[in-house]
Amino acid sequence: QVQLVESGGGRVQPGGSLRLSCAASGSIFGRLPMAWYRQAPGNGRDLVAVITSGGSTHYADSVKGRFTISKDNAKNSVYLQMNSLKPEDTAVYFCNANQWWGKGTLVTVSS
């Protein structure tokens, strides 16, 4: 059984930064791509960023240059550094690995 637990969400003013963390249990880490998705109120769940087992990254156009995905294999963790946050980044952010999902962490960008 795989568990993904997100942390680091909260409220921040526009232009601010947050760092999300996802701790993974089980034997998947290092073998599967890890991703962050987000879901804003009334919207579907959208891909934000992906990091492959080899460390290659891919970002949604809306976050390129502002968000950075990274991972620490020794800690079985993946991170999302979010800078220059905008109100439209407000959403529940989910960690994903293949068919497994975390429960999400809420990010609110508001003045």
N, C-alpha and C positions, 0 to 999 in steps of 0.2 A: 504494500500500500504506500502511495506517495502522498505526502502532505506539503502544501505550499502555504506559507504564512507571511503575509505582507505587513509592513509597519512603516511609519514615517509620514503618514498623511497628516493634514491639519489645515489651518487657515493661514493664508499669507496675503500680503498686499500685492497688487500688480507691480511687476518688476522684481519681485522677490524670488527666493530660491527654496527648494525643498529637495531632500534626498530620500527616496523610497528604497526600502530593502525587502527582499524576499528570501526567506530561509526555506530550503528544501530538505525534506527527509527522504529516505529511501535511496536506491542505488542509481537513480536516473542522472544525477548531476554529473556533468562532464560528457555525457553521451548523447544528450538531446539539445536541440535549440531551446533557448529560454526566451520568453517574450513578455512584454508589458502591453496590456490592452487597457482601454478606458471606455467608460460608458457615462455619458452625460444624461441628465434627466430628460426622458422622452425620446432618447436616441438609442441606436443599437450599439453593440460593443465593437470598437474600432481598434485596429492594431496601432500601437505607438512606436514600438521598437523591438528588434529581435537581435539576439546574439547567438551565433552558432557555436557548436562544440569547439570549433577551431578559432573562435574569437572574432569572426567577421560580424559586422553590424549592419543593420538596415533600419532606416527611420521613415516614419510618415513625413510627408512634405511639410505638414503643419508644425512639426517640432524640430526639423533639421536646423542645426546651428544653435539650438537652445537646450536640447536634452541630450544626455549621454548615458548609454547603457553600458554596464560593465559587470564582471563577475569575479568571484574569488573561489576557485575550486577547492581550496583548502578549508574554506568555511561553508561550502555548499550554499553559497548565496549569490544572488544577482541584485544589482542596484540600478536605480534610475535617478541620475542627477538632473534636476529640472531648474533651469535658470531663466531669467527674464520672463517669469510667468505672466500669463494674460488671463483675464476673466474667462475667456473661452476654453481655458485648460481645466476649468472646474469640472470634476467628474469623479466617479469611483474608479480607481486604478486597480487592475487585476494582474497578478502574476500567472503565467501560463507555461506549461511544459507538455507538449503533445496533447493528450486528452485530459490532463489534470489542470485544475484551476484552484487558485486561492479564493478566499472569501471577499477580498477587496479592501482597499483603504481609501477613505474619502479625502480628496484635495479640493479645497475651496479657495479661489482667488478673488478677493473682494476688498475694496477699500472701506 
